[in-house]
Structures are given as C-alpha cells and as structure tokens.
Amino acid sequence: MSPGYLTESLADAAFQVIEEQIVTLELAPGSKVTERALCDRTGFGRTPVREALLRLSQGFLIEILPRNGILIAPMDFEVIVMTLEVRRHVERLIVERAARYSDDRDRRKLDGLRAAFQDATDRGDALAFIRTDNLLNQTLNTAARHPVAAKVAQPLHSVSRRMGFALGRANGAGFNVTGPTHQKLIEAVVAGDVPASIAALDELLDAVDALKQIYAAMGEPRAF
C-alpha cells in the first residue's frame, strides 16, 4: 500500500491505491483494465477492489463497461474546466468551516503538511506533492465537519490532481506554481482566519485555473 492515506477499511485502501495509480498515470488515460488485473496490481481481493471501482465510477476517473472491463477516463479538458468551476463553490464552504471548526489535532496535521509541501516543491517530487495534496484535501474535509461537502469535493480533487501530476512530471509547472499557495491556505486555516482562508483558496484555484491552459497545450499524457 502506498503511504500517506487516511483509511478505515480494505475498500478505502483499495480506492486510494487505484485512485493514485490513475492520478499518477500508471493507468493510462483512455486505456482499459480488468478487475482481475487490478487485484493483481494492488494486492487486494475482488471484494474491496469491486467496492473501490463502484465508488470511482461515481466520479470522473473510470467507466465500468459491462463485460468489457474498466475504461480509464481520458483527460477531458472540458471536464477539467467544469470541475474547477464547481470546486470553487464547494471548497469555499470547506475551508470556511475548517478555519472555524478545526481542533488542535487537525491543526497539527496541517502544520506537518505545510512542511511536506515545501519539501516536495524543493525536491521537484511530483509524486510526493500529489500525495501531500491528497492528505491536505482529506484533512480539510475532516476539519470542516461536513461529510456532504467532502463527498462532493473528492472526485473533483482527483481530476485536478491528475492534471497537476501530468504538469509536474513534465516540467514542474504544477507544484512550482501551487506549492506556495497551498502553504498560504494552510497558514490561514491553522490561524482560524476565515477571510484569509477564503482569499488563499481563491488564489490557489486561480493558479490551478491558469495551469489548465498549460495542460491544454501538452497533448494527451501517457502512462509510465
């Protein structure tokens, strides 16, 4: 199992591993894979893999093809644009509530992630950056105490993280631009400053929005 997950069950763990393999392009956009192959790749049994696939199919990363395997969704530019539009609304609620309701444990986790973002950016490590981003999303969702918003946000984050990984792997653009804005968001939430948290989120999403134009010029990324 890859590090850096907040999991509660085998199905959760299988979801995290498969989602990361899609986000990091180990499973190529537009390719097909079978349930059996995913069991072999991840080391999980059929039941947790099947549950993970059902959950993933409710987002934008896969399509289950009856009797024909699983299609890894292409990186559709229009989907990227639309998910960013929705993220801005949902995540304002999440960061506002996280700034208001985070406890000492949440804030300690966030402080640790701030250092992890800096380290990943300094080393140019796209995988470490994407994993840290995933943990930040999970920690903010927990701190916000709003499971409905968290459920809506998760598949949107996956789309953005896949784009960010493609950019980071290609030229470092993703994390060089968004690393400092992630850290600014963390600082504002830890301080409990709601207006600063929302402003930092808007700055982060503005940066991600600008990156999508760089991504559009890259062409379809391929797996390793």
Secondary structure, 3 states (H helix, E strand, C coil): CCCCCCCCCHHHHHHHHHHHHHHCCCCCCCCEECHHHHHHHHCCCHHHHHHHHHHHCCCCCEEECCCCCEEECCCCHHHHHHHHHHHHHHHHHHHHHHHHHCCHHHHHHHHHHHHHHHHHHHHCCHHHHHHHHHHHHHHHHHHHCCHHHHHHHHHHHHHHHHHHHHHHHHHCHHHHHHHHHHHHHHHHHHCCCHHHHHHHHHHHHHHHHHHHHHHHCCCCCCCC
